[in-house]
Each structure stands twice: as structure tokens, then as C-alpha cells.
Amino acid sequence: MLDILRLARSVVELITNLGQPFSSLLAQPLVTVSLLLALYAGWHVRDEGSVEAGLQVAFVDTRAYRAAHLRELESAILQAELRQVGESDRLINQLLTAVLQHAPTAARARLAVVHDGVTGVTGTDLLRFDITHAAAASGHAVGDLVQDQPLSEWSEFLPVLLSDQCLSRTSSEIRNMAMRVRLDAMGAGVFLACPVVDIQGRMLGAIFITWDIDDHPPSGEAVESLSTFTLQVGAQAATALDLRARLSPMLGTETAR
């Protein structure tokens, strides 16, 4: 009985409401919808930074539009990364040129960057190095920019580099045949190696300065001064390498320690 009375009351209320003017029934919902639309549009206008872009995203945006916008954003990020990588390359080349200016009798200066290589049979990553940048004095060639060479080639002097010190060797003193052959191919009789160490104390690689057999490398205080200068240059090169690693992991380097 109570259910029947409730149903009858609802029917009476419906009939009574239908008798009201149609405009008065829609007024409140229309105002509510208008306020919601205004808030929705205002939110997007604020996010996009302009009325046109905000209204586009709020009311015209489609899946295709969002995909196109994402592609444009990715392209812009890529272009920014490429510009930064180009700037870091330019900086490193300038640093190597500065090293040669500080060592006027040297034939070339080369930057080697250490990175993770292949995995050996023991499951341990075998560290390798790439010659990524080089500068040569007038009348000299920079030599081959070799890639993925085993870091074991440096085993004779790597402990010295890891102690943040430079060292000088003649090509005839090098027992590793691969490195010795590479030095002989460039006509290098003497080289000075200095570590590239970042602000966190990680060794990212090394700068190699070479003198041809007929050149006269510095000695005594002159080689000490050149070593100090090259260590400072290596720290600046490490900053550029760290930037490249943050921008694009594929261009990044792993540390040797």
C-alpha cells in the first residue's frame, strides 16, 4: 500500500512540474553546465598559455592531434639534445687544441673514453675504450679513431691513471702489441697520458698527447707543467662528457672505477 502511495505521489509531482514553464525547468541546469564549461576551458587556457591553444585542447583535441603534438615535442627535445651534443663536441675539440698549443712540439692530442663493452665468459663486463675526439698539429694526421678496444691495452699504466696522475712512455716500452702497433702506425715515439676525471672523482677516460719519433718531447718542469694543464683540461672534458651522458644515454660513458 505504501509503495502505491509513493508511486502516486511521484506521478502527481511529475504532472505538476510539467505544468511549469519549460525555460524555468532548464535554467538551473544550463547555468551549472555553463559554469562547468567555463572552468574546463579556463583550466586548459591556463595550461596552454593562450586562449586559442587552450580552446583547441579543450574542445577540438583528438587522439590524432595529441599524437601529432607528442611527435612535435619529441622532435623539439631531440633537436635541443643534438645542439647540446654539438656544443660539447666543439668544446672538447677546443680543449684538445689548447693542449697542443701548450705542447708546441707535440703531433696530436686524442681523447679516449671508457665504457662497458661485451660480456665475457665469466659473465663480467669487459671495459673498453673509444677514441672519440682528436686534434693534430700542422702537417700531422690525427690517426684512426678506433672504437671498442679492450681496456686491457692500458694495463701497464692504468693504475697510474686511476691515481689521478699522468705518465710518459716511449712506444718501445709498451708491451701490449695492439697499442704499440697503433702508435707505430701514427709515427708516435713518445706519449703522455693523463686521466679525465669528473667532479665526483670518476675516471671517464684519458687524454693522450703524442710526439713523433723526430719530435722533441718536453722534460723536467716543462712536462710537469704540461701534465698539470692537461689534468685541468681533462676535468673540463669530463664535464662535457657528463652532459652528453645525461642528454642521451647512448652517448654516455661508464666509468673505469
C-alpha positions in Angstrom: 0.0 0.0 0.0 2.8 2.4 0.9 4.6 1.7 -2.4 1.4 2.5 -4.3 1.1 5.8 -2.4 4.7 6.7 -3.2 4.2 6.0 -6.9 1.0 8.1 -7.0 2.8 11.0 -5.3 5.7 10.8 -7.8 3.2 10.9 -10.7 1.4 13.9 -9.3 4.8 15.8 -8.8 5.8 15.0 -12.4 2.5 16.3 -13.8 2.8 19.4 -11.6 6.4 20.1 -12.8 5.3 19.6 -16.5 2.9 22.4 -15.9 5.8 24.9 -15.1 7.3 27.0 -17.9 9.9 24.9 -19.8 12.5 27.7 -19.5 12.4 27.7 -15.7 13.0 24.0 -15.6 16.2 24.3 -17.8 17.5 27.5 -16.3 19.4 26.0 -13.3 21.0 23.0 -15.3 22.1 25.4 -18.1 23.7 27.7 -15.6 25.5 24.8 -14.0 26.7 23.4 -17.3 27.9 26.8 -18.5 29.9 27.3 -15.3 31.5 23.8 -15.7 32.4 24.5 -19.3 33.9 27.9 -18.4 36.0 26.3 -15.7 37.1 23.4 -18.0 38.1 25.8 -20.8 39.8 28.2 -18.4 41.9 25.3 -17.0 43.2 24.4 -20.4 43.8 28.0 -21.4 46.0 28.4 -18.3 47.9 25.2 -19.1 48.5 26.0 -22.8 49.3 29.7 -22.2 46.9 31.1 -24.8 43.2 31.2 -25.4 43.4 29.7 -28.9 45.6 26.7 -27.8 43.5 26.2 -24.7 40.2 26.0 -26.5 41.8 23.8 -29.1 42.9 21.3 -26.5 39.6 21.6 -24.5 37.1 21.2 -27.3 38.8 20.2 -30.6 41.6 17.9 -29.3 41.6 14.4 -30.8 43.8 11.4 -30.4 45.5 12.2 -33.7 46.1 15.8 -32.5 47.7 14.6 -29.3 49.9 12.2 -31.2 51.0 14.9 -33.6 51.7 17.2 -30.6 53.7 14.5 -28.9 55.8 14.0 -32.1 56.5 17.7 -32.3 57.5 17.7 -28.7 59.8 14.7 -29.1 61.4 16.4 -32.2 62.0 19.6 -30.3 63.7 17.7 -27.5 65.8 15.8 -29.9 66.9 19.0 -31.7 67.8 20.5 -28.3 69.8 17.4 -27.4 71.6 17.5 -30.8 72.6 21.1 -30.3 73.9 20.4 -26.8 75.9 17.4 -28.1 77.3 19.6 -30.9 78.3 22.2 -28.3 80.0 19.5 -26.2 81.9 18.2 -29.2 83.0 21.8 -30.1 84.2 22.3 -26.5 86.2 19.1 -26.4 87.9 19.9 -29.7 88.8 23.3 -28.4 90.2 21.8 -25.3 92.4 19.4 -27.3 93.6 22.2 -29.5 94.5 24.1 -26.3 96.6 21.1 -25.2 98.5 21.2 -28.4 99.1 24.9 -28.0 100.5 24.2 -24.6 102.8 21.5 -26.1 104.0 23.1 -29.3 106.3 20.2 -30.3 103.5 17.6 -29.9 102.0 15.9 -33.0 98.5 15.2 -31.8 96.1 15.1 -28.8 93.5 12.4 -28.6 90.6 11.8 -26.1 89.8 8.1 -25.2 86.5 7.4 -23.4 86.0 4.3 -21.3 82.7 2.4 -21.5 81.1 -1.0 -20.8 81.8 -3.5 -23.6 80.8 -7.1 -24.2 80.2 -9.6 -21.5 82.9 -12.3 -21.1 82.6 -16.0 -20.5 82.7 -15.3 -16.8 79.7 -13.0 -17.0 81.8 -9.9 -16.2 81.6 -6.8 -18.4 84.9 -6.2 -20.2 85.6 -2.5 -20.2 86.6 -1.0 -23.5 87.5 2.4 -24.8 86.8 4.6 -27.9 88.9 7.4 -29.3 86.1 9.9 -29.7 88.0 13.2 -30.4 91.4 14.2 -31.7 93.4 17.2 -32.8 96.6 17.3 -34.8 99.3 19.8 -35.3 100.0 21.2 -38.7 101.4 18.6 -41.0 100.3 15.7 -38.8 97.3 13.3 -39.0 95.1 12.6 -36.0 95.3 8.8 -36.6 92.5 6.3 -36.6 89.6 7.0 -34.2 89.4 3.4 -33.1 86.3 2.0 -31.3 85.6 -0.8 -28.8 89.2 -1.5 -28.0 89.8 -3.6 -24.8 90.9 -1.5 -21.8 93.4 -4.2 -21.1 95.6 -2.4 -23.6 96.2 0.2 -20.8 97.0 -2.4 -18.2 100.7 -1.3 -18.0 99.8 2.2 -16.9 96.1 2.1 -15.9 96.9 2.1 -12.1 98.8 5.4 -12.5 95.8 7.0 -14.3 93.5 5.7 -11.6 95.6 7.5 -9.0 94.8 10.8 -10.9 98.4 11.1 -12.3 99.9 11.5 -15.7 102.7 9.4 -17.1 105.0 9.4 -20.1 106.2 6.3 -22.1 108.0 5.6 -25.3 106.4 3.3 -27.8 109.2 0.9 -27.4 108.4 0.5 -23.7 104.8 -0.6 -24.4 104.5 -4.4 -24.2 100.9 -4.6 -25.5 101.3 -5.3 -29.2 98.0 -3.8 -30.3 98.7 -0.4 -28.7 102.3 -0.5 -29.9 101.3 -1.2 -33.5 98.8 1.7 -33.3 101.5 4.1 -32.0 104.0 3.0 -34.6 101.3 3.4 -37.4 100.9 7.1 -36.3 104.7 7.5 -36.2 104.5 8.2 -32.4 107.7 7.7 -30.5 106.5 9.1 -27.1 103.2 9.7 -25.5 101.9 11.4 -22.3 98.7 10.0 -20.9 96.6 12.0 -18.4 93.3 10.8 -16.8 89.9 12.5 -17.5 88.3 12.7 -14.1 84.9 14.3 -13.3 83.9 16.3 -10.3 82.8 13.1 -8.5 86.3 11.6 -8.8 85.3 9.1 -11.5 87.7 8.4 -14.3 85.9 8.7 -17.7 88.8 8.2 -19.9 92.2 9.7 -20.8 93.9 12.3 -23.0 96.9 11.0 -24.9 99.5 13.5 -26.3 101.9 12.0 -28.8 105.2 13.1 -30.2 106.5 11.7 -33.4 109.9 10.0 -33.4 111.7 13.1 -34.8 110.0 15.4 -32.3 111.4 16.6 -29.0 109.1 16.0 -26.1 109.3 18.2 -23.0 111.1 17.1 -19.9 111.6 18.2 -16.3 109.5 21.2 -15.3 108.1 21.5 -18.8 106.4 18.1 -18.7 105.2 18.7 -15.2 103.6 21.9 -16.3 102.0 20.2 -19.3 100.7 17.4 -17.1 99.1 19.9 -14.7 97.5 21.7 -17.6 96.2 18.5 -19.2 94.7 17.3 -15.9 92.7 20.6 -15.8 91.6 20.2 -19.4 90.6 16.6 -18.6 88.3 17.9 -15.8 86.6 20.2 -18.3 86.3 17.4 -20.8 84.7 15.3 -18.1 82.0 17.9 -17.6 81.2 17.8 -21.3 81.1 14.0 -21.3 78.8 14.0 -18.2 76.4 16.4 -20.1 76.3 14.1 -23.1 75.6 11.1 -20.8 72.6 12.9 -19.2 71.2 14.1 -22.6 71.5 10.8 -24.4 72.4 7.5 -22.6 73.6 6.1 -25.9 76.3 8.7 -26.0 77.1 8.3 -22.3 80.1 6.6 -20.8 80.6 4.2 -17.9 83.5 4.8 -15.5 86.5 2.7 -15.2 86.2 2.6 -11.4 
